[in-house]
Amino acid sequence: MKRRHFLLAMLAVASSARAAGGEARRFQVAFANLNEEPGTSIDGLRFSGAEIRRSFELASRSLPLDMIYYDNGGDAGKALANAADAVSRKVDLLIEYNSDAEANTEIGRQLKAAGIPVLALNHPIPGAPLYAADHLTAGRIAGQTLGQFARENWSDQTVVAAILGDVADPSPSVAARIAGVTEGLRQELPNVPPILLDSAGHPVRAEGVLAKFLGTQVRRKVLVATLDDASALAAKSAIETAGRTSDCVIVSQGASRIIHGGASEKKEIDPANRGSIVLGSVAYYLDRYGYEVLPIAMRMLRGEQVPTQTLTKHVLISAKNVFREYPPYDMN
Amino acid sequence: MKHSSIVASVILSALALLGSLNVTLAQSDCKTLVKASPFGPDDQTGATNRITPAVTKAAAAEIQTGVVIPMAFNLVDGVPLFGTRFTKTMLTTASLVPGGEYGKNRLTYMEDTYLSQSHVGTHIDGMGHIGVMDCYYNQTPMGKFVTQNYLKKLGLENLKTFATRGVIIDMVKVFQDAGKLKTNPACRTPCLDGGTVITDADIQAGLKMYNVALREGDAVFVHTGWGDLFTQFPAQNATYNKAAPGIGKSAAQWLADQKVVLVGTDTWVVEVIPSEDTNEAFPVHELLLTNNGIHIIENVRTDLIAADAASSKRATFFLSMTVPKAVGTTGTFVNIEAIR
């Protein structure tokens, strides 16, 4: 009997030593994405759900993680069902990207009951750490950039400013972006309050709205802050059509791939296009979320404390830094 | 007179100080960005310093049957090329025109003109290919050594021989055995999919498969199966260039620690694309070439030697590869053969 106990003890020691010296433990992590429906612009910033998911696939390659992916489809009910499935699979952690506050409260409650930690993405879940865009700061960067340009180049001219995009969107993120642009402009140009130009998020409409506005601003310099990159490209088109390229500059929000691209794509923000009236676009890095979020998830899985809120570090992407921020490895 | 010579002396001293400051700044910048060569401050050769007569002699023992296995793809119009690279040959046939012959014996001749970039087809990346800002291998501030036409330092003419032992690592088998092979539907034979990271553990598993222990001066080739897309040119060129399976930073560092002289794969890039951290540009190139002087060979035909290794259970061979003494160049296409 004693001998059997001794052998069992030795086996236990040997197996724990193997665990310690062998491969690190792998974790099963579920990521429930906001919406992977093709054509859906995530948070109005012209990123696709597929780009966000891809960033998780890429970032997880070098981590001891087995990922499970869900598509919430922009639907609260589906988000709840996905969370229930994650619970039934006994995942080690759930990363939840869902915009419905009520559903998020319920998801938080269910996961807590199941003893599964949750990491919320852009929309809070009670009791869960949050990774989120800093819309106010991003907007401020755009406003400051426009204001600085005007001070440096048009100090003796009459300057007006406009914010173009889905300005009537009731979401707090859009309101924060607009507030940030306004604040940034005020810091540089205290007497140039921006005018809101509503395109309802449609680029064609943005072009028309801005064209009309330009017609009322003869012999004035115009600073345009757009709420997304598609609106920026539409604004550029309107300015060119109106023959006002020497009077206008644009700063956008998002820095999605539609405005910058690989070395051979020759997009608007490109090192070879430094004279563009699109001065830049503030990066939200939705296509890097995996790289930002999974390290936080790893810390949670290791039982470490993480901040209750981690915000994206936004920077202005321009012709000067676009290849540094987005190395163009894809040169097809 | 005395006063003027003092002034002149002060000015000269100041100029000398400024000059030395400039040099010092450039050098200290590169010293923070790039590792020093273990072969001394004047080294422009890199890892081929490791191929000593003893290494070559030991490698010669690998020749057992004399069978030669090709490891280069044909270089022909239409093969996948990275970015805006191009290659084109022009044939000069003037003497074939009736009456254009030479002498009573009616001798004729033909010649080619290569209108080609050097990093095309199966090719070697030299020390002048990759840097961090203007700092290249052995902390060389390349800004001082570039002309419109060629490099005044780190050109291919500085390389020594590649007469050494080659080792093939069959990563397809490693991933198959581990039950983690995710292939690409465009590959007609099993391949690792684009974006698959090959780690140091994978490399060591591949070596263990054929009981190979790497030696200083070895040339390492990794078979990923991705080269099958190269052979389907031009149909699969876009797929081939869009991504690649390849070694990650841990594998690159481990290979560098083994003091190998080159790493080659059947992909356009050797390293994994997209990179492990997509915010970094070609970090394995930087690690191997810039910081360790280890050559990178791209678009290597690895399928034949991998198959031969599988059937013979022998993954080592004598490497036959020569590099032209093309002064001041950053790379060139090469022919490679494995002699068994």
Interface residues (C-beta under 8 A of the other chain):
Chain A: S55 E57 L58 R61 S62 A263 S264 R288 Y291 F323 E325 P327 Y329 D330 M331 N332
Chain B: F82 G83 T84 G195 T196 V197 N237 A238 N241 K242 A243 G248 I273 P274 S275 E276 D277 T278 N279 E280 A281 F282
